[in-house]
Amino acid sequence: MAMRDYKTQMHAARMGIVTEEMKSVAEKENMPVEELRELMAQGKVVIPANKNHKCIDPNGVGSMLKTKINVNLGVSRDCKDMDMEMDKVNSAVELGAESIMDLSSFGDTRKFRTKLTSECKAMIGTVPIYDAVVYYHKALKDITTQEWLDIVRMHAEDGVDFMTIHCGINRETAKRFKQNKRLMNIVSRGGSIIFAWMEMTGNENPFYEHFDEVLDICREYDVTLSLGDACRPGCIEDATDISQIEELIVLGELTKRAWEKDVQVIIEGPGHMPLNQIEANMKIQQTICHGAPFYVLGPLVTDIAPGYDHITAAIGGAIAATYGASFLCYVTPAEHLRLPFIEDVKEGIMASKIAAHAADVAKGIKGAKEWDYKMSAARKKLDWDEMFELCIDKEKAVRYRADAKPEKEDTCSMCGNFCAVKNMNRILDGEIVNIFDE
């Protein structure tokens, strides 16, 4: 179309308009574009694409699509190197992350944010609550309701595709939270900031009180609203408690209000959660939040593995995505310990991508199982070059094989002539197998 005569991707979908972003996503997902458009009209799929993010390569988020990966990055008081964070961004995109979330909490945050939206093709997300504290540089209790809202508009103007807004923790849910004690309290940074602001000022959560104004900003710039889970469980002891579920109910109500204004919505979810509760949580979310895409951090299935939390998160993420989550926030080995280095970013992305693909196979996403089939066929033929091309991490696979080069090129250094694949190929081809004849 020569000019944009729709407000948001959801608005276009409901008007029967197929946007260029929809065409791009439909092609990536091997899905008829009209099917995609209908899912978007219902709010079950979103395409976060701010009209000011000109270089974006759009992606869709929804449980019917391939599971997507988000990478959290950003500068902090202890790690101020903006160039290093951009190196992480570029590495993450090269490794296949569809989304970058800027969680910067120090320095010239706007400079880094606008650099992302002008140079990075991935979806860009932010948490305006963090930025307000940095931007205004004054005591938390002195930030005004209007100033909180002004930061949301600034991020929208800067081209951010989705924003985490902690709207679900209002004065009523905060009161219930205090009545129902938790082991780990509130572990969401944005949630804890808004909770503290409400406690100190006695005011209502500005994003809840002025939710319609937030929606108007999102509609103007086509920002996808990621409804933040201030009360996500921070340990498995607190999983699926009253605070988590009560906030989810509020988010379900806010979802319907957003859809009334054609604003796309993602719902954020847990946190830390034992394996046996994940499936039920995904089903509860789908019911309460009317099928809106679910964005989960992990969930981490145990609390005892600092240094290995990319594994605890991948276990939970695979289960969550199998039963309805559509967007996995990566977790690195540095989680709970420090800001991740580039090597940690790669480990976190790979763990999340494996979890996402495993879930896509389980859900029957078109093309997912075919990838595994091609790898198995290459393994059967002992075609190492083809196996490397099909690896989720080719560089590591090639390096590992080169580290212990086998005597015979058609085997590996673990099995050698004991290789079951090699010997079965021979015997079924009518050859004689003698393990020690070579």
BELNORHU-V657049 format. One record per residue. N is the residue number from 0. RES is the residue in one letter. SS is DSSP state (2 for helix, 1 for strand, 0 for the rest). PSI is psi in whole degrees, -180 to 180 (none if undefined). Layout:
BEGIN
<<N | RES | SS | PSI> <N | RES | SS | PSI>>
END
This chain:
BEGIN
<<0 | M | 0 | 143> <1 | A | 0 | -38> <2 | M | 0 | 154> <3 | R | 0 | 108> <4 | D | 0 | 36> <5 | Y | 0 | 157> <6 | K | 0 | -47> <7 | T | 0 | 168> <8 | Q | 2 | -37> <9 | M | 2 | -41> <10 | H | 2 | -46> <11 | A | 2 | -45> <12 | A | 2 | -40> <13 | R | 2 | -23> <14 | M | 2 | -3> <15 | G | 0 | 13> <16 | I | 0 | 130> <17 | V | 0 | 113> <18 | T | 0 | 166> <19 | E | 2 | -35> <20 | E | 2 | -41> <21 | M | 2 | -42> <22 | K | 2 | -43> <23 | S | 2 | -46> <24 | V | 2 | -43> <25 | A | 2 | -40> <26 | E | 2 | -43> <27 | K | 2 | -34> <28 | E | 2 | -1> <29 | N | 0 | 44> <30 | M | 0 | 139> <31 | P | 0 | 134> <32 | V | 2 | -30> <33 | E | 2 | -34> <34 | E | 2 | -43> <35 | L | 2 | -46> <36 | R | 2 | -41> <37 | E | 2 | -40> <38 | L | 2 | -37> <39 | M | 2 | -38> <40 | A | 2 | -32> <41 | Q | 0 | -10> <42 | G | 0 | 6> <43 | K | 0 | -16> <44 | V | 0 | 140> <45 | V | 1 | 153> <46 | I | 0 | 94> <47 | P | 0 | 114> <48 | A | 0 | 86> <49 | N | 0 | 137> <50 | K | 0 | -18> <51 | N | 0 | -3> <52 | H | 0 | 86> <53 | K | 0 | -27> <54 | C | 0 | 10> <55 | I | 0 | 141> <56 | D | 0 | 99> <57 | P | 0 | 149> <58 | N | 0 | 151> <59 | G | 0 | 149> <60 | V | 1 | 123> <61 | G | 0 | 152> <62 | S | 0 | -17> <63 | M | 0 | -9> <64 | L | 0 | 175> <65 | K | 0 | 141> <66 | T | 0 | 131> <67 | K | 1 | 158> <68 | I | 1 | 133> <69 | N | 1 | 142> <70 | V | 1 | 123> <71 | N | 1 | 131> <72 | L | 1 | -177> <73 | G | 0 | 156> <74 | V | 0 | 153> <75 | S | 0 | 174> <76 | R | 0 | -36> <77 | D | 0 | -18> <78 | C | 0 | 92> <79 | K | 0 | -3> <80 | D | 0 | 102> <81 | M | 2 | -36> <82 | D | 2 | -39> <83 | M | 2 | -39> <84 | E | 2 | -37> <85 | M | 2 | -35> <86 | D | 2 | -40> <87 | K | 2 | -41> <88 | V | 2 | -51> <89 | N | 2 | -40> <90 | S | 2 | -42> <91 | A | 2 | -43> <92 | V | 2 | -42> <93 | E | 2 | -34> <94 | L | 0 | -4> <95 | G | 0 | 9> <96 | A | 0 | 132> <97 | E | 0 | -13> <98 | S | 1 | 142> <99 | I | 1 | 128> <100 | M | 1 | 119> <101 | D | 1 | 109> <102 | L | 0 | 31> <103 | S | 0 | 140> <104 | S | 0 | 24> <105 | F | 0 | 147> <106 | G | 0 | -152> <107 | D | 0 | 80> <108 | T | 2 | -32> <109 | R | 2 | -36> <110 | K | 2 | -45> <111 | F | 2 | -41> <112 | R | 2 | -45> <113 | T | 2 | -28> <114 | K | 2 | -41> <115 | L | 2 | -49> <116 | T | 2 | -14> <117 | S | 2 | -19> <118 | E | 2 | -24> <119 | C | 0 | 130> <120 | K | 0 | -11> <121 | A | 0 | 162> <122 | M | 1 | 139> <123 | I | 1 | 127> <124 | G | 1 | 155> <125 | T | 1 | 170> <126 | V | 0 | 96> <127 | P | 2 | -28> <128 | I | 2 | -43> <129 | Y | 2 | -47> <130 | D | 2 | -32> <131 | A | 2 | -42> <132 | V | 2 | -40> <133 | V | 2 | -45> <134 | Y | 2 | -45> <135 | Y | 2 | -22> <136 | H | 0 | 51> <137 | K | 0 | 174> <138 | A | 0 | 141> <139 | L | 2 | -44> <140 | K | 2 | -18> <141 | D | 2 | -7> <142 | I | 0 | 131> <143 | T | 0 | 163> <144 | T | 2 | -44> <145 | Q | 2 | -36> <146 | E | 2 | -38> <147 | W | 2 | -45> <148 | L | 2 | -34> <149 | D | 2 | -33> <150 | I | 2 | -38> <151 | V | 2 | -45> <152 | R | 2 | -41> <153 | M | 2 | -45> <154 | H | 2 | -38> <155 | A | 2 | -45> <156 | E | 2 | -33> <157 | D | 0 | -5> <158 | G | 0 | 14> <159 | V | 0 | 134> <160 | D | 0 | -35> <161 | F | 1 | 148> <162 | M | 1 | 135> <163 | T | 1 | 116> <164 | I | 1 | 122> <165 | H | 0 | 82> <166 | C | 0 | -20> <167 | G | 0 | -19> <168 | I | 0 | 95> <169 | N | 0 | -174> <170 | R | 2 | -33> <171 | E | 2 | -46> <172 | T | 2 | -32> <173 | A | 2 | -39> <174 | K | 2 | -44> <175 | R | 2 | -36> <176 | F | 2 | -44> <177 | K | 2 | -28> <178 | Q | 2 | -26> <179 | N | 0 | 91> <180 | K | 0 | 142> <181 | R | 0 | 160> <182 | L | 0 | -44> <183 | M | 0 | 8> <184 | N | 0 | -141> <185 | I | 0 | 124> <186 | V | 0 | -6> <187 | S | 0 | 126> <188 | R | 2 | -49> <189 | G | 2 | -41> <190 | G | 2 | -42> <191 | S | 2 | -35> <192 | I | 2 | -47> <193 | I | 2 | -39> <194 | F | 2 | -47> <195 | A | 2 | -41> <196 | W | 2 | -44> <197 | M | 2 | -41> <198 | E | 2 | -40> <199 | M | 2 | -33> <200 | T | 2 | -22> <201 | G | 0 | 7> <202 | N | 0 | 162> <203 | E | 0 | 153> <204 | N | 0 | 119> <205 | P | 2 | -30> <206 | F | 2 | -26> <207 | Y | 2 | -46> <208 | E | 2 | -36> <209 | H | 0 | 42> <210 | F | 2 | -36> <211 | D | 2 | -36> <212 | E | 2 | -39> <213 | V | 2 | -45> <214 | L | 2 | -39> <215 | D | 2 | -39> <216 | I | 2 | -46> <217 | C | 2 | -40> <218 | R | 2 | -39> <219 | E | 2 | -38> <220 | Y | 2 | 0> <221 | D | 0 | 55> <222 | V | 0 | 132> <223 | T | 1 | 131> <224 | L | 1 | 117> <225 | S | 1 | 103> <226 | L | 1 | 109> <227 | G | 0 | 148> <228 | D | 0 | 84> <229 | A | 0 | -32> <230 | C | 0 | 26> <231 | R | 0 | 144> <232 | P | 0 | 134> <233 | G | 0 | 4> <234 | C | 0 | 159> <235 | I | 2 | -22> <236 | E | 2 | -31> <237 | D | 2 | 2> <238 | A | 0 | 142> <239 | T | 0 | 42> <240 | D | 0 | -179> <241 | I | 2 | -43> <242 | S | 2 | -44> <243 | Q | 2 | -47> <244 | I | 2 | -39> <245 | E | 2 | -42> <246 | E | 2 | -39> <247 | L | 2 | -38> <248 | I | 2 | -43> <249 | V | 2 | -42> <250 | L | 2 | -34> <251 | G | 2 | -40> <252 | E | 2 | -41> <253 | L | 2 | -30> <254 | T | 2 | -47> <255 | K | 2 | -38> <256 | R | 2 | -38> <257 | A | 2 | -44> <258 | W | 2 | -30> <259 | E | 2 | -24> <260 | K | 0 | 15> <261 | D | 0 | 27> <262 | V | 0 | 129> <263 | Q | 0 | 147> <264 | V | 1 | 138> <265 | I | 1 | 143> <266 | I | 1 | 130> <267 | E | 1 | 146> <268 | G | 1 | -170> <269 | P | 0 | 152> <270 | G | 0 | -141> <271 | H | 1 | 134> <272 | M | 0 | 132> <273 | P | 0 | 153> <274 | L | 2 | -43> <275 | N | 2 | -6> <276 | Q | 2 | -10> <277 | I | 2 | -49> <278 | E | 2 | -46> <279 | A | 2 | -40> <280 | N | 2 | -40> <281 | M | 2 | -41> <282 | K | 2 | -39> <283 | I | 2 | -45> <284 | Q | 2 | -46> <285 | Q | 2 | -36> <286 | T | 2 | -53> <287 | I | 2 | -35> <288 | C | 0 | 19> <289 | H | 0 | 30> <290 | G | 0 | 9> <291 | A | 0 | 147> <292 | P | 1 | 142> <293 | F | 1 | 130> <294 | Y | 1 | 116> <295 | V | 1 | 146> <296 | L | 1 | 96> <297 | G | 0 | -110> <298 | P | 0 | 147> <299 | L | 1 | 128> <300 | V | 0 | -2> <301 | T | 0 | 157> <302 | D | 0 | 3> <303 | I | 0 | 11> <304 | A | 0 | 47> <305 | P | 0 | 136> <306 | G | 0 | -19> <307 | Y | 0 | 20> <308 | D | 2 | -12> <309 | H | 2 | -28> <310 | I | 2 | -46> <311 | T | 2 | -34> <312 | A | 2 | -38> <313 | A | 2 | -37> <314 | I | 2 | -51> <315 | G | 2 | -37> <316 | G | 2 | -40> <317 | A | 2 | -42> <318 | I | 2 | -44> <319 | A | 2 | -46> <320 | A | 2 | -31> <321 | T | 2 | -35> <322 | Y | 0 | 17> <323 | G | 0 | -22> <324 | A | 0 | 147> <325 | S | 0 | -5> <326 | F | 1 | 118> <327 | L | 1 | 124> <328 | C | 1 | 122> <329 | Y | 0 | 157> <330 | V | 0 | 136> <331 | T | 0 | 169> <332 | P | 0 | -19> <333 | A | 0 | -6> <334 | E | 0 | 135> <335 | H | 0 | 0> <336 | L | 0 | -46> <337 | R | 0 | 175> <338 | L | 0 | 137> <339 | P | 0 | 144> <340 | F | 0 | 174> <341 | I | 2 | -40> <342 | E | 2 | -37> <343 | D | 2 | -39> <344 | V | 2 | -46> <345 | K | 2 | -45> <346 | E | 2 | -42> <347 | G | 2 | -42> <348 | I | 2 | -46> <349 | M | 2 | -42> <350 | A | 2 | -43> <351 | S | 2 | -39> <352 | K | 2 | -39> <353 | I | 2 | -44> <354 | A | 2 | -44> <355 | A | 2 | -45> <356 | H | 2 | -41> <357 | A | 2 | -40> <358 | A | 2 | -39> <359 | D | 2 | -37> <360 | V | 2 | -46> <361 | A | 2 | -35> <362 | K | 2 | -11> <363 | G | 0 | 28> <364 | I | 0 | 134> <365 | K | 0 | 126> <366 | G | 0 | -17> <367 | A | 2 | -54> <368 | K | 2 | -29> <369 | E | 2 | -35> <370 | W | 2 | -47> <371 | D | 2 | -38> <372 | Y | 2 | -44> <373 | K | 2 | -39> <374 | M | 2 | -43> <375 | S | 2 | -39> <376 | A | 2 | -40> <377 | A | 2 | -39> <378 | R | 2 | -41> <379 | K | 2 | -39> <380 | K | 0 | -3> <381 | L | 0 | 40> <382 | D | 0 | 91> <383 | W | 2 | -39> <384 | D | 2 | -42> <385 | E | 2 | -39> <386 | M | 2 | -44> <387 | F | 2 | -40> <388 | E | 2 | -28> <389 | L | 2 | -9> <390 | C | 0 | 145> <391 | I | 0 | -26> <392 | D | 0 | 85> <393 | K | 2 | -43> <394 | E | 2 | -44> <395 | K | 2 | -40> <396 | A | 2 | -46> <397 | V | 2 | -43> <398 | R | 2 | -42> <399 | Y | 2 | -42> <400 | R | 2 | -40> <401 | A | 2 | -27> <402 | D | 2 | -26> <403 | A | 0 | 73> <404 | K | 0 | 130> <405 | P | 0 | 161> <406 | E | 0 | -42> <407 | K | 0 | 127> <408 | E | 0 | -24> <409 | D | 0 | 7> <410 | T | 0 | -175> <411 | C | 0 | 169> <412 | S | 0 | -7> <413 | M | 0 | -46> <414 | C | 0 | -34> <415 | G | 2 | -132> <416 | N | 2 | -7> <417 | F | 2 | 3> <418 | C | 0 | 117> <419 | A | 2 | -39> <420 | V | 2 | -48> <421 | K | 2 | -46> <422 | N | 2 | -36> <423 | M | 2 | -40> <424 | N | 2 | -42> <425 | R | 2 | -49> <426 | I | 2 | -37> <427 | L | 2 | -19> <428 | D | 0 | 6> <429 | G | 0 | 12> <430 | E | 0 | 162> <431 | I | 0 | 135> <432 | V | 0 | 122> <433 | N | 0 | 108> <434 | I | 0 | -34> <435 | F | 0 | 17> <436 | D | 0 | 2> <437 | E | 0 | none>>
END
